[in-house]
Every structure is written in C-alpha cells, then in structure tokens.
Amino acid sequence: MSSRVAFASTGDYVDQHFGSARYWQVYDIGDDEYRHIEQRVTAAKCKGGCEGGFDHLVEALSDCDAIFVAKIGEGAAAHMISKGKRVFDAAGEIADIIAEIMESDLLSSG
C-alpha cells in the first residue's frame, strides 16, 4: 500500500517549520520503494507564533496522508489532524526518514 507524504524541506533535509514552510517535497512511499513526486511551493503566511490561517496548506497538501515538519505548534497540529492529516515532528535527511517509515510501517492504518 502506498502513502503520499509531504516533507517541509528546501531540499534533502526536513528544515522548515510548519507555519513558515514555503517548500514541500512530496513523495509516494510504498512497502518496498519510494518516489519523489514534486516540490510544491506555498506562501509562508506565519512568521512565528501564529495560530490559524492554515487553510492554504490544507489545500496545497490535500492529497497527502501525512506531513513531516521540523516543528509545529499544538494549534496547527490539531487543525491539520482535524482535516485528516497525520503530523510528525522530524529532523534529518528525508531519505533516512523514509527508510525509518518503511522499516517501522509508521504510516500503516492498522
């Protein structure tokens, strides 16, 4: 089974906070392989300490099952969860995080 996942990242590392993220690396992750789909660019509407105004990110990431960010506030996480997104704080190289996802079956619904 495949999951579509977005990483708040300007490149190969999760390096963006949720509300101020402008770049999202989108991947499809299967049981045995993964594929980079695209980089999405969004407006960075939060400059720190904001709550609310995240609907543009809900829309931009509407096809993603989960998002991985360097940091996310409780209100923003609750908002994304209420929209059906799984949210994870993460640090490091995207390829390493994907390997951990695949090894642990982190995104399985069962």
N, C-alpha and C positions, 0 to 999 in steps of 0.2 A: 504494500500500500504506500502511496506517495503523499507527502505533505508539502505544501508551499510555505516557505518560511522567508521572513524579511529580517535582515541584519542592519542595524543603524550603523552605517560604515561609509567612510570615504574611499575605501579600497579593500584591503585584505584583513583588516582588524576591526573588531567592534570598538568604535571610538567616538560614538555620538550619544548624547543624552536624548531621551525620547522627544521632549517638547521642542528642543532646538535642533533636532536632526534635519538635515536637508537631503542627505543621501542615504538610500536604502538599497542594499544588494539583495536581490530576490533569487532564491534557489528552490528547485524541486528536489526533495530528498526522499529517496526510496529505501528499500530494505538493503540493497547492495550497491547503490550508486547514487550520485547526486549530480545536478547540473545547474550552472549559473544561468538564469533566465534573462535578467536585465538589471540595470541600475535605474532606480526611479529617483527623481529629484522633486522634493516638496518644499513648500515655503516654511521657513523657520520662524514660526509665529511667537514662540516663547523665548524670552531672553533670560530665563531663570526665575524660579519661584512662582510660576504661574499655575493656575488651576483652571481648566476649561479651555474651550476653543480648539478642541482636538478633532472635530468632525472632518477636517480636511485630511487628517491622517487615517481616520477610519475609512474614508473613501479611497484614498491612494493605496491602502493596504487591504482593500475589501476581499481580495482573493487569497489572502494569506491566512494560514491556520494559526501561526504563531509569529511573535516578533521577539527579537533579542536586542537588547539595548545596554549601553554602559551604565545607565541609571534611569530610573523612572520614579516619579512621586506616587504616593498612595492614591491620590485622587485620579491621576492619569491612568494608573494601572486598573483601578476599579472601573473607570469609563471604558477602557478597551475590553476588559473582561465582560462587562455588560453587553458589549457588541459582539461577543462570541470569539474574541481573540485570546489566545494563551500568551502570557507575557513573562519574559525571563530577563533577569539581570545577567549580563555575561561580560567576560573580559578575555581578550586574547585573539588569536588568529581564527578567522572564520573556518578554515579547513579543519583546525583542531576541534572547534566546537561542533562542527558537523560530524566528525568522527565519533565524538562523545555521544551525540544524539543517536547516531546509527547503532553504536555499541550498546547503549543503555535502553534503546527503544523508548526514549523520552516522550516522543510525540504520539505513541500509540493511545488509542482511545479506550482500550480495555485494560 
